[in-house]
Amino acid sequence: MIQDILDVQLLGDQRLGDLLTLEFLASLLGDVLAAIVILVIGYAVGGWLRRRIRAIGTRRPELDETLFNFLGNIVRYVAIGFAVLFVLNTFGVQTTSVVAVIGAAGLAIGLALQGTLSNIAAGVMLIFFRPIKNGDFVVVNGQMGTVKDISLNFTELADLSNVQIIIPNSEVWGNTIVNYSVYDTRRAEWTFGVGYGANLARAEQVIRETIMDDPRSMQQPEPFIKVNNLGDSSVDFLVRVWVSSDDYFAYQADMKRAVKEALDASGVDIPFPTRTVFLEGVPDGAA
């Protein structure tokens, strides 16, 4: 039976047995070993290039680390792709035909995976235009959190409770993005109400001194502390003060308590909402 297999006629009136010689097997083994070596080298070179490119973004604080992570991954895939082409050439495969087949297959896959490709396209836009980056505190598609990673398919956030939130990139790029980390300063704002019988000049002085004595309060731009509204039961002061973005949340909460305690200590009344009711047709004292 083995002899029958070896006697199988191939193209050019050659027998299969004529090809399965020691010389042919040695050549085939050499090609396989060469292919393995090429793939290993391609994989190693791709990994080394990715690490080098990522290191550039890590060493230079003015550069965007997310962008260099993306570029490192692209270079790695390109290096591995070239290694695969070299392997195909080693076995005598026409790479032009392979590229044409891959192109046709890519078109078919692209039509079937339009949603996924839209996420990838949005991921590329996010990485290159950088409206957000790792470490930014943002609101995206109604979700608030700190950006942990931006990949080609999705953006990962960690919310205020450190819970992971995964958002498809198409919903990030196609929606309004609120980024609280872009600018170094923010303007804190409060409304403090005092009674109608309070000394407004004294109340304004207490509020101003309490807030501006805090070292986190910025003298410039100049703070805004003025009467802004005459409410049903209070005179309302609108207060706006600039502060470092890193201090914003703690600062805003601290000042609410500090101003309340300072107004109490100075005798300035902070009224509760009240309503006066007049009864008509009721004798005096009957109510």
C-alpha angles and dihedrals in degrees: 000000000000089000090053090054092049090050093058108128117236130190114302094031090284123146123229089234090059090061098044094076130135089254092053093046091049090050091048092048090050091052091049092050090047090051091051092049092048092050092048091049092046091050092047094046091047091052092047093050091048092052092047093051093046090050090057091059092044096050096048112061092194091062124082110250092200092059093050091048088055093047090048092055092048092051091048092053091047091052092050090047091055089049090054091050090052089051091052090050089051090061092044096253114154103240093198089065091047091052090051091051091048090050092052091046090048091055092052092046091047092056090049095047103042093138093051092046091051088056090050092049090049090048091055090050091049093049096047100038093036104205084162134018139184112299097024118132106226148159110227125174089344093309120117122204150100118293109245102170142355112205130172092266108032147007119235121213132181111213127215090278090050092251117151116247120190117199123182110242093237089062091049098049093040096052138063113278120207109197115190094180103061098086126051095223136046134188115241117209134197139168116216120188125206131183122272089243094055124109100253095199090053092046091051091049092051092049093047095047093045095051100037093048088066108096091223092064114098119225091203128081086041115253120247115226113162142134104269107169142021102216131191093269107004146045106237125216117204110212124191122176131168120236139167112280091233091059098041104104098041091041094052092051094044094052093053091059095039094053093046092052092045093052091049091050092050093049096247109150119235101197131213117228107275136184129199116216122200117198115208123206094018117122117243111276094012093100 
